[in-house]
Amino acid sequence: MTGSTLTPAPPTVFGADVLRHLDAQLASARRLLDAVLRQGAAIRARDVDGVLARLAEMQGEMERRSTLERERVRLLTTAGQGLGLPPHAVTLDELVRLLHPDEALAAKGRSAELRGMLAEVQREHTINRALMRQELAFLSHLTRQLGIDAEDVGYRPPSEPGATMRATLAPAAQAVRIRRSLDLEA
């Protein structure tokens, strides 16, 4: 007589929910990473409209991620009930105990991919923040060199797309200050 073989448990509804949730998290993280990378390109190109457009995309994605967070809490609550743990104590290693082995393997892989992608989003976002600080420091330095720190340069937020800033300094005075600050004139 040969040894009996165990038939693995069939995939679970809960496992399908977990995998679907991880797929949604990955799709969201991809959109966020894309927006962060495009924002970095816009910062480097000094494309203010592009930077602002990417910021709006990122804010929209973060709002969508709040829905994903509610779903994550629901899944952790369900897992906690099955494991006899409070939702905040459920880890991935404990959660996969409730899944079919194939689902557990897929969940671990997707979770690792998600962690890596979110780390990349954070890294790129940190780089973008540093680039923005550099640009703003340069702008601050330039305005100090022009001697317009305390002056009202007449900036008014554009009232329509494509509108520009107005300056109260006379154009000739501005040109002289710019040439002096750039050492183009003795």
ChimeraX commands (.cxc) that place a marker at each C-alpha (Angstrom):
marker #1 position 0.00,0.00,0.00 radius 0.5
marker #1 position 1.36,3.39,-0.91 radius 0.5
marker #1 position 1.35,6.39,1.40 radius 0.5
marker #1 position -1.64,8.64,1.22 radius 0.5
marker #1 position -1.20,12.03,-0.40 radius 0.5
marker #1 position -2.77,15.12,0.97 radius 0.5
marker #1 position -4.81,17.15,-1.42 radius 0.5
marker #1 position -4.11,20.85,-0.91 radius 0.5
marker #1 position -7.05,22.92,0.15 radius 0.5
marker #1 position -8.70,24.77,-2.71 radius 0.5
marker #1 position -8.07,28.50,-3.17 radius 0.5
marker #1 position -10.13,30.62,-0.82 radius 0.5
marker #1 position -12.44,33.56,-1.28 radius 0.5
marker #1 position -10.39,35.39,1.34 radius 0.5
marker #1 position -7.19,34.59,-0.55 radius 0.5
marker #1 position -8.69,35.96,-3.76 radius 0.5
marker #1 position -9.65,39.13,-1.88 radius 0.5
marker #1 position -6.12,39.51,-0.48 radius 0.5
marker #1 position -4.53,39.02,-3.91 radius 0.5
marker #1 position -7.00,41.41,-5.55 radius 0.5
marker #1 position -6.19,43.99,-2.86 radius 0.5
marker #1 position -2.44,43.58,-3.35 radius 0.5
marker #1 position -2.91,43.96,-7.12 radius 0.5
marker #1 position -4.83,47.20,-6.53 radius 0.5
marker #1 position -2.08,48.41,-4.17 radius 0.5
marker #1 position 0.55,47.62,-6.81 radius 0.5
marker #1 position -1.38,49.44,-9.54 radius 0.5
marker #1 position -1.71,52.48,-7.27 radius 0.5
marker #1 position 1.97,52.39,-6.36 radius 0.5
marker #1 position 2.89,52.21,-10.06 radius 0.5
marker #1 position 0.78,55.30,-10.80 radius 0.5
marker #1 position 2.33,57.10,-7.85 radius 0.5
marker #1 position 5.85,56.16,-8.93 radius 0.5
marker #1 position 5.14,57.30,-12.48 radius 0.5
marker #1 position 3.88,60.67,-11.23 radius 0.5
marker #1 position 6.88,61.11,-8.91 radius 0.5
marker #1 position 9.33,60.26,-11.70 radius 0.5
marker #1 position 7.60,62.66,-14.12 radius 0.5
marker #1 position 7.59,65.34,-11.42 radius 0.5
marker #1 position 11.35,64.89,-11.03 radius 0.5
marker #1 position 11.77,65.37,-14.79 radius 0.5
marker #1 position 9.60,68.50,-14.64 radius 0.5
marker #1 position 11.64,69.89,-11.74 radius 0.5
marker #1 position 14.87,69.30,-13.65 radius 0.5
marker #1 position 13.36,70.99,-16.72 radius 0.5
marker #1 position 12.12,73.86,-14.53 radius 0.5
marker #1 position 8.63,73.23,-15.88 radius 0.5
marker #1 position 6.48,74.79,-13.16 radius 0.5
marker #1 position 3.19,73.77,-14.78 radius 0.5
marker #1 position 4.47,70.20,-15.13 radius 0.5
marker #1 position 5.54,70.10,-11.47 radius 0.5
marker #1 position 2.13,71.32,-10.36 radius 0.5
marker #1 position 0.30,68.91,-12.66 radius 0.5
marker #1 position 2.27,65.97,-11.25 radius 0.5
marker #1 position 1.59,67.18,-7.72 radius 0.5
marker #1 position -2.14,67.16,-8.49 radius 0.5
marker #1 position -1.81,63.60,-9.85 radius 0.5
marker #1 position -0.01,62.49,-6.71 radius 0.5
marker #1 position -2.62,64.10,-4.46 radius 0.5
marker #1 position -5.38,62.36,-6.41 radius 0.5
marker #1 position -3.61,59.03,-6.10 radius 0.5
marker #1 position -3.14,59.53,-2.37 radius 0.5
marker #1 position -6.88,60.15,-2.05 radius 0.5
marker #1 position -7.57,56.92,-3.94 radius 0.5
marker #1 position -5.12,55.13,-1.65 radius 0.5
marker #1 position -7.31,56.04,1.34 radius 0.5
marker #1 position -9.95,53.69,-0.12 radius 0.5
marker #1 position -7.29,50.99,-0.38 radius 0.5
marker #1 position -6.36,51.59,3.25 radius 0.5
marker #1 position -9.96,51.01,4.35 radius 0.5
marker #1 position -9.95,47.76,2.37 radius 0.5
marker #1 position -6.66,46.74,4.00 radius 0.5
marker #1 position -8.15,47.32,7.45 radius 0.5
marker #1 position -11.17,45.19,6.50 radius 0.5
marker #1 position -8.88,42.36,5.36 radius 0.5
marker #1 position -6.77,42.58,8.52 radius 0.5
marker #1 position -9.92,42.54,10.65 radius 0.5
marker #1 position -11.13,39.40,8.86 radius 0.5
marker #1 position -7.72,37.77,9.20 radius 0.5
marker #1 position -7.53,38.75,12.86 radius 0.5
marker #1 position -10.87,37.09,13.51 radius 0.5
marker #1 position -9.64,33.90,11.84 radius 0.5
marker #1 position -6.37,33.96,13.77 radius 0.5
marker #1 position -7.74,35.16,17.10 radius 0.5
marker #1 position -5.67,38.36,16.92 radius 0.5
marker #1 position -6.50,42.04,16.92 radius 0.5
marker #1 position -6.23,43.52,13.39 radius 0.5
marker #1 position -3.15,45.61,14.23 radius 0.5
marker #1 position -1.26,42.46,15.29 radius 0.5
marker #1 position -1.78,40.59,11.99 radius 0.5
marker #1 position 1.44,40.31,10.00 radius 0.5
marker #1 position 1.86,38.92,6.51 radius 0.5
marker #1 position 3.38,35.73,7.90 radius 0.5
marker #1 position 0.29,35.18,10.05 radius 0.5
marker #1 position -2.16,36.23,7.35 radius 0.5
marker #1 position -0.79,33.70,4.83 radius 0.5
marker #1 position -1.59,30.90,7.29 radius 0.5
marker #1 position -5.22,31.47,6.25 radius 0.5
marker #1 position -4.44,31.09,2.53 radius 0.5
marker #1 position -3.97,28.22,0.12 radius 0.5
marker #1 position -0.21,27.60,-0.38 radius 0.5
marker #1 position -0.30,29.03,-3.92 radius 0.5
marker #1 position -2.16,32.10,-2.68 radius 0.5
marker #1 position 0.31,32.50,0.18 radius 0.5
marker #1 position 3.26,32.37,-2.21 radius 0.5
marker #1 position 1.62,34.89,-4.55 radius 0.5
marker #1 position 0.72,37.19,-1.64 radius 0.5
marker #1 position 4.30,37.15,-0.33 radius 0.5
marker #1 position 5.66,37.94,-3.79 radius 0.5
marker #1 position 3.23,40.80,-4.37 radius 0.5
marker #1 position 3.86,42.16,-0.90 radius 0.5
marker #1 position 7.63,42.18,-1.51 radius 0.5
marker #1 position 7.10,43.91,-4.87 radius 0.5
marker #1 position 4.85,46.49,-3.22 radius 0.5
marker #1 position 7.38,47.21,-0.46 radius 0.5
marker #1 position 10.11,47.67,-3.07 radius 0.5
marker #1 position 7.98,49.95,-5.19 radius 0.5
marker #1 position 6.91,52.09,-2.24 radius 0.5
marker #1 position 10.57,52.37,-1.17 radius 0.5
marker #1 position 11.37,53.60,-4.69 radius 0.5
marker #1 position 8.51,56.13,-4.53 radius 0.5
marker #1 position 9.89,57.39,-1.21 radius 0.5
marker #1 position 13.44,57.59,-2.56 radius 0.5
marker #1 position 12.38,59.52,-5.68 radius 0.5
marker #1 position 10.13,61.80,-3.65 radius 0.5
marker #1 position 13.06,62.59,-1.35 radius 0.5
marker #1 position 15.20,63.43,-4.38 radius 0.5
marker #1 position 12.44,65.67,-5.76 radius 0.5
marker #1 position 12.18,67.51,-2.44 radius 0.5
marker #1 position 15.94,68.11,-2.45 radius 0.5
marker #1 position 15.79,69.39,-6.03 radius 0.5
marker #1 position 12.94,71.74,-5.13 radius 0.5
marker #1 position 14.88,73.04,-2.11 radius 0.5
marker #1 position 17.85,73.72,-4.41 radius 0.5
marker #1 position 15.69,75.59,-6.91 radius 0.5
marker #1 position 14.04,77.64,-4.18 radius 0.5
marker #1 position 17.39,78.42,-2.55 radius 0.5
marker #1 position 18.73,79.61,-5.90 radius 0.5
marker #1 position 15.65,81.77,-6.44 radius 0.5
marker #1 position 16.00,83.22,-2.95 radius 0.5
marker #1 position 19.69,83.94,-3.57 radius 0.5
marker #1 position 18.91,85.58,-6.91 radius 0.5
marker #1 position 16.22,87.81,-5.44 radius 0.5
marker #1 position 18.59,88.87,-2.64 radius 0.5
marker #1 position 21.27,89.65,-5.23 radius 0.5
marker #1 position 18.77,91.73,-7.14 radius 0.5
marker #1 position 18.00,93.61,-3.94 radius 0.5
marker #1 position 14.31,92.89,-4.08 radius 0.5
marker #1 position 13.90,90.84,-0.91 radius 0.5
marker #1 position 11.90,93.47,0.94 radius 0.5
marker #1 position 10.37,95.11,-2.12 radius 0.5
marker #1 position 6.96,94.33,-3.49 radius 0.5
marker #1 position 7.81,92.84,-6.86 radius 0.5
marker #1 position 4.19,92.87,-7.77 radius 0.5
marker #1 position 3.68,89.14,-7.95 radius 0.5
marker #1 position 0.09,88.20,-8.12 radius 0.5
marker #1 position -0.98,84.61,-8.64 radius 0.5
marker #1 position -2.02,84.15,-12.26 radius 0.5
marker #1 position -5.76,84.40,-12.65 radius 0.5
marker #1 position -5.78,82.18,-15.70 radius 0.5
marker #1 position -3.52,79.54,-17.21 radius 0.5
marker #1 position -0.56,81.07,-18.98 radius 0.5
marker #1 position -0.74,84.38,-17.08 radius 0.5
marker #1 position 2.61,85.71,-15.88 radius 0.5
marker #1 position 4.09,87.64,-12.96 radius 0.5
marker #1 position 4.27,91.43,-12.97 radius 0.5
marker #1 position 7.12,93.34,-11.39 radius 0.5
marker #1 position 6.92,96.88,-10.08 radius 0.5
marker #1 position 10.60,97.54,-10.68 radius 0.5
marker #1 position 11.29,99.58,-13.78 radius 0.5
marker #1 position 12.60,97.29,-16.57 radius 0.5
marker #1 position 15.83,99.31,-16.90 radius 0.5
marker #1 position 16.50,99.07,-13.15 radius 0.5
marker #1 position 15.84,95.33,-13.27 radius 0.5
marker #1 position 18.28,94.88,-16.15 radius 0.5
marker #1 position 21.01,96.81,-14.30 radius 0.5
marker #1 position 20.53,94.73,-11.15 radius 0.5
marker #1 position 20.55,91.47,-13.11 radius 0.5
marker #1 position 23.76,92.40,-14.97 radius 0.5
marker #1 position 25.44,93.39,-11.71 radius 0.5
marker #1 position 24.35,90.23,-9.94 radius 0.5
marker #1 position 25.71,88.16,-12.80 radius 0.5
marker #1 position 28.94,90.23,-12.92 radius 0.5
marker #1 position 28.29,91.14,-16.52 radius 0.5
marker #1 position 28.81,94.81,-15.81 radius 0.5
marker #1 position 31.67,96.38,-13.84 radius 0.5
marker link #1:1,2 radius 0.2
marker link #1:2,3 radius 0.2
marker link #1:3,4 radius 0.2
marker link #1:4,5 radius 0.2
marker link #1:5,6 radius 0.2
marker link #1:6,7 radius 0.2
marker link #1:7,8 radius 0.2
marker link #1:8,9 radius 0.2
marker link #1:9,10 radius 0.2
marker link #1:10,11 radius 0.2
marker link #1:11,12 radius 0.2
marker link #1:12,13 radius 0.2
marker link #1:13,14 radius 0.2
marker link #1:14,15 radius 0.2
marker link #1:15,16 radius 0.2
marker link #1:16,17 radius 0.2
marker link #1:17,18 radius 0.2
marker link #1:18,19 radius 0.2
marker link #1:19,20 radius 0.2
marker link #1:20,21 radius 0.2
marker link #1:21,22 radius 0.2
marker link #1:22,23 radius 0.2
marker link #1:23,24 radius 0.2
marker link #1:24,25 radius 0.2
marker link #1:25,26 radius 0.2
marker link #1:26,27 radius 0.2
marker link #1:27,28 radius 0.2
marker link #1:28,29 radius 0.2
marker link #1:29,30 radius 0.2
marker link #1:30,31 radius 0.2
marker link #1:31,32 radius 0.2
marker link #1:32,33 radius 0.2
marker link #1:33,34 radius 0.2
marker link #1:34,35 radius 0.2
marker link #1:35,36 radius 0.2
marker link #1:36,37 radius 0.2
marker link #1:37,38 radius 0.2
marker link #1:38,39 radius 0.2
marker link #1:39,40 radius 0.2
marker link #1:40,41 radius 0.2
marker link #1:41,42 radius 0.2
marker link #1:42,43 radius 0.2
marker link #1:43,44 radius 0.2
marker link #1:44,45 radius 0.2
marker link #1:45,46 radius 0.2
marker link #1:46,47 radius 0.2
marker link #1:47,48 radius 0.2
marker link #1:48,49 radius 0.2
marker link #1:49,50 radius 0.2
marker link #1:50,51 radius 0.2
marker link #1:51,52 radius 0.2
marker link #1:52,53 radius 0.2
marker link #1:53,54 radius 0.2
marker link #1:54,55 radius 0.2
marker link #1:55,56 radius 0.2
marker link #1:56,57 radius 0.2
marker link #1:57,58 radius 0.2
marker link #1:58,59 radius 0.2
marker link #1:59,60 radius 0.2
marker link #1:60,61 radius 0.2
marker link #1:61,62 radius 0.2
marker link #1:62,63 radius 0.2
marker link #1:63,64 radius 0.2
marker link #1:64,65 radius 0.2
marker link #1:65,66 radius 0.2
marker link #1:66,67 radius 0.2
marker link #1:67,68 radius 0.2
marker link #1:68,69 radius 0.2
marker link #1:69,70 radius 0.2
marker link #1:70,71 radius 0.2
marker link #1:71,72 radius 0.2
marker link #1:72,73 radius 0.2
marker link #1:73,74 radius 0.2
marker link #1:74,75 radius 0.2
marker link #1:75,76 radius 0.2
marker link #1:76,77 radius 0.2
marker link #1:77,78 radius 0.2
marker link #1:78,79 radius 0.2
marker link #1:79,80 radius 0.2
marker link #1:80,81 radius 0.2
marker link #1:81,82 radius 0.2
marker link #1:82,83 radius 0.2
marker link #1:83,84 radius 0.2
marker link #1:84,85 radius 0.2
marker link #1:85,86 radius 0.2
marker link #1:86,87 radius 0.2
marker link #1:87,88 radius 0.2
marker link #1:88,89 radius 0.2
marker link #1:89,90 radius 0.2
marker link #1:90,91 radius 0.2
marker link #1:91,92 radius 0.2
marker link #1:92,93 radius 0.2
marker link #1:93,94 radius 0.2
marker link #1:94,95 radius 0.2
marker link #1:95,96 radius 0.2
marker link #1:96,97 radius 0.2
marker link #1:97,98 radius 0.2
marker link #1:98,99 radius 0.2
marker link #1:99,100 radius 0.2
marker link #1:100,101 radius 0.2
marker link #1:101,102 radius 0.2
marker link #1:102,103 radius 0.2
marker link #1:103,104 radius 0.2
marker link #1:104,105 radius 0.2
marker link #1:105,106 radius 0.2
marker link #1:106,107 radius 0.2
marker link #1:107,108 radius 0.2
marker link #1:108,109 radius 0.2
marker link #1:109,110 radius 0.2
marker link #1:110,111 radius 0.2
marker link #1:111,112 radius 0.2
marker link #1:112,113 radius 0.2
marker link #1:113,114 radius 0.2
marker link #1:114,115 radius 0.2
marker link #1:115,116 radius 0.2
marker link #1:116,117 radius 0.2
marker link #1:117,118 radius 0.2
marker link #1:118,119 radius 0.2
marker link #1:119,120 radius 0.2
marker link #1:120,121 radius 0.2
marker link #1:121,122 radius 0.2
marker link #1:122,123 radius 0.2
marker link #1:123,124 radius 0.2
marker link #1:124,125 radius 0.2
marker link #1:125,126 radius 0.2
marker link #1:126,127 radius 0.2
marker link #1:127,128 radius 0.2
marker link #1:128,129 radius 0.2
marker link #1:129,130 radius 0.2
marker link #1:130,131 radius 0.2
marker link #1:131,132 radius 0.2
marker link #1:132,133 radius 0.2
marker link #1:133,134 radius 0.2
marker link #1:134,135 radius 0.2
marker link #1:135,136 radius 0.2
marker link #1:136,137 radius 0.2
marker link #1:137,138 radius 0.2
marker link #1:138,139 radius 0.2
marker link #1:139,140 radius 0.2
marker link #1:140,141 radius 0.2
marker link #1:141,142 radius 0.2
marker link #1:142,143 radius 0.2
marker link #1:143,144 radius 0.2
marker link #1:144,145 radius 0.2
marker link #1:145,146 radius 0.2
marker link #1:146,147 radius 0.2
marker link #1:147,148 radius 0.2
marker link #1:148,149 radius 0.2
marker link #1:149,150 radius 0.2
marker link #1:150,151 radius 0.2
marker link #1:151,152 radius 0.2
marker link #1:152,153 radius 0.2
marker link #1:153,154 radius 0.2
marker link #1:154,155 radius 0.2
marker link #1:155,156 radius 0.2
marker link #1:156,157 radius 0.2
marker link #1:157,158 radius 0.2
marker link #1:158,159 radius 0.2
marker link #1:159,160 radius 0.2
marker link #1:160,161 radius 0.2
marker link #1:161,162 radius 0.2
marker link #1:162,163 radius 0.2
marker link #1:163,164 radius 0.2
marker link #1:164,165 radius 0.2
marker link #1:165,166 radius 0.2
marker link #1:166,167 radius 0.2
marker link #1:167,168 radius 0.2
marker link #1:168,169 radius 0.2
marker link #1:169,170 radius 0.2
marker link #1:170,171 radius 0.2
marker link #1:171,172 radius 0.2
marker link #1:172,173 radius 0.2
marker link #1:173,174 radius 0.2
marker link #1:174,175 radius 0.2
marker link #1:175,176 radius 0.2
marker link #1:176,177 radius 0.2
marker link #1:177,178 radius 0.2
marker link #1:178,179 radius 0.2
marker link #1:179,180 radius 0.2
marker link #1:180,181 radius 0.2
marker link #1:181,182 radius 0.2
marker link #1:182,183 radius 0.2
marker link #1:183,184 radius 0.2
marker link #1:184,185 radius 0.2
marker link #1:185,186 radius 0.2
view
